[in-house]
Amino acid sequence: MDGRIHQQGRAERDRRGTAPDRELRRALRAVYFAVAALRHAPRSPQVSRAISEASTAVATLPGGFVAEALYRLIGTIEDCHRAGTANSTRLDERWRTATAAVRLAG
């Protein structure tokens, strides 16, 4: 694996400092529920609420590549919701990117 990726992960952990893992878990859970709501009923108003809750939860995280990856995932969830689609290639890619970012930062 590229050494720069590990350096970014280390920098992210250092930047997080005292940010509790509880906030990260809350944000991840909220984003997961938004994806689940989208896949269950893409046009449902529950998806809009889940997107809003996920955005609020991610906003509590310190800036960095984890927060950025989660924001991009949320944006893609919102795009799929507007289009009424339960899944997309971009959604799958953003999900993998967010997962990798969380693993690297942890």
C-alpha positions in Angstrom: 0.0 0.0 0.0 1.1 3.5 -0.7 3.0 5.1 2.3 1.1 8.4 1.7 -2.2 6.8 2.6 -0.8 5.6 5.9 0.6 9.1 6.6 -2.8 10.6 5.9 -4.4 8.1 8.3 -1.8 8.9 11.0 -2.4 12.7 10.4 -6.1 12.1 10.6 -5.8 10.3 14.0 -3.5 13.1 15.3 -6.0 15.8 14.1 -8.9 14.0 15.8 -7.0 14.2 19.1 -9.7 14.2 21.8 -12.6 13.8 19.5 -14.5 10.9 21.0 -15.0 7.8 19.0 -18.6 8.0 20.1 -19.1 10.9 17.7 -17.6 8.9 14.9 -19.8 5.9 15.7 -22.9 8.1 15.8 -22.0 9.6 12.4 -21.4 6.2 10.9 -24.6 4.8 12.3 -26.6 7.8 10.9 -25.1 7.4 7.5 -25.7 3.7 7.5 -29.4 4.3 8.4 -29.6 6.8 5.5 -28.3 4.2 3.1 -30.6 1.6 4.5 -33.6 3.9 4.2 -32.7 4.7 0.6 -32.4 1.0 -0.3 -35.7 0.2 1.4 -37.8 3.0 -0.1 -35.9 5.4 -2.3 -38.7 8.0 -2.6 -39.8 7.9 1.0 -39.7 11.0 3.2 -37.8 8.9 5.8 -34.8 9.1 3.5 -34.9 12.9 3.7 -35.0 12.7 7.5 -32.2 10.2 7.6 -30.1 12.4 5.3 -30.6 15.3 7.6 -29.7 13.3 10.7 -26.6 12.0 8.9 -25.5 15.5 7.9 -26.0 16.7 11.4 -24.0 13.8 12.9 -21.1 14.2 10.4 -21.0 17.9 11.1 -19.8 17.1 14.7 -16.7 15.4 13.3 -13.5 17.3 13.0 -12.5 18.1 9.4 -10.5 15.5 7.6 -10.7 12.8 5.0 -13.2 10.8 7.0 -15.7 13.6 7.3 -15.1 14.5 3.6 -15.8 10.9 2.6 -19.0 10.7 4.6 -20.2 14.1 3.3 -19.7 12.8 -0.3 -21.5 9.6 0.5 -24.4 11.7 2.0 -24.5 13.8 -1.2 -24.7 10.7 -3.3 -27.5 9.3 -1.1 -29.4 12.6 -1.7 -28.8 12.3 -5.4 -30.2 8.8 -5.5 -33.2 9.9 -3.4 -34.0 12.7 -5.8 -33.7 10.3 -8.7 -35.8 7.6 -6.9 -33.1 4.9 -7.3 -32.2 2.6 -4.5 -28.7 2.0 -5.6 -26.0 3.2 -8.1 -22.5 2.5 -9.0 -21.4 5.9 -7.5 -23.2 5.1 -4.2 -21.3 1.8 -4.0 -18.0 3.5 -4.8 -18.6 6.2 -2.2 -19.6 3.6 0.4 -16.3 1.7 -0.2 -14.3 5.0 0.0 -16.0 6.0 3.3 -15.3 2.5 4.7 -11.7 2.7 3.7 -11.3 6.2 5.2 -12.7 5.1 8.5 -10.4 2.1 8.6 -7.4 4.2 7.8 -8.2 6.8 10.4 -8.9 4.2 13.1 
